[in-house]
Amino acid sequence: MNKIAIIGCGNMGLIYANSFLRYKIVTKENLLLVEKNTDRQQSLSAMNIGKVVTTDDKAIADCNIVILAVKPQDFKEL
């Protein structure tokens, strides 16, 4: 089974996450939602669609697919 990390969980990141779950590409347990904003982390956790982590979580390295779903102006910080 794939382990997927989605870095940036705005509109685009959530579209990826929901599609991966709908088509059974990944399970909730193997989906990491990587979000830097603490308020957004809380709302993502409430959605219960994957494990919400911060950008420095070591679990990201265990994923075999990493998707960057951040705005171009955030690339430098990332």
C-alpha positions in Angstrom: 0.0 0.0 0.0 1.2 3.5 -0.8 2.2 6.0 1.9 1.5 9.5 0.7 2.4 12.9 2.1 0.6 16.0 0.9 2.6 19.1 1.8 0.2 22.0 1.8 -3.4 21.2 2.5 -5.3 24.1 1.1 -7.9 23.6 -1.7 -5.6 21.7 -4.0 -4.1 19.5 -1.3 -7.6 18.5 -0.1 -8.7 17.7 -3.6 -5.7 15.3 -3.9 -6.4 13.8 -0.5 -10.1 13.2 -1.1 -9.5 11.7 -4.5 -6.8 9.3 -3.2 -9.2 8.1 -0.5 -12.2 7.9 -2.9 -10.3 5.8 -5.4 -8.6 3.7 -2.6 -5.1 4.7 -3.7 -4.3 5.2 0.0 -6.0 4.6 3.4 -6.4 7.3 6.1 -3.7 5.6 8.1 -1.2 6.0 5.3 -2.1 9.6 4.3 -0.1 12.4 5.9 -1.5 15.9 5.6 1.5 18.2 6.2 0.4 21.7 7.3 2.4 24.5 8.9 -0.5 26.6 10.2 -1.7 25.5 13.6 -5.3 26.7 13.1 -5.5 24.8 9.8 -4.0 21.7 11.5 -6.9 21.6 13.9 -9.5 21.9 11.2 -7.8 19.2 9.1 -7.7 16.9 12.2 -11.5 17.5 12.6 -12.0 16.3 9.0 -10.5 12.9 9.9 -9.2 12.1 6.4 -5.6 11.4 7.4 -2.8 12.0 9.9 -2.0 15.7 10.3 1.6 16.5 10.9 3.9 19.6 10.8 6.5 20.3 8.2 9.3 18.9 10.3 7.7 15.5 11.1 10.1 12.6 10.3 7.2 10.4 9.1 7.3 12.3 5.8 10.6 10.5 4.9 8.7 7.1 5.3 6.3 8.1 2.4 6.9 6.7 -1.0 5.0 9.5 -2.6 5.3 13.2 -1.6 3.1 15.8 -3.3 3.8 19.5 -3.1 0.6 21.4 -3.1 1.8 24.8 -2.0 1.5 28.2 -3.7 4.5 29.2 -5.8 5.4 32.0 -3.4 5.7 29.5 -0.6 8.3 27.3 -2.4 11.3 29.2 -1.1 10.2 28.8 2.5 9.4 25.1 1.9 
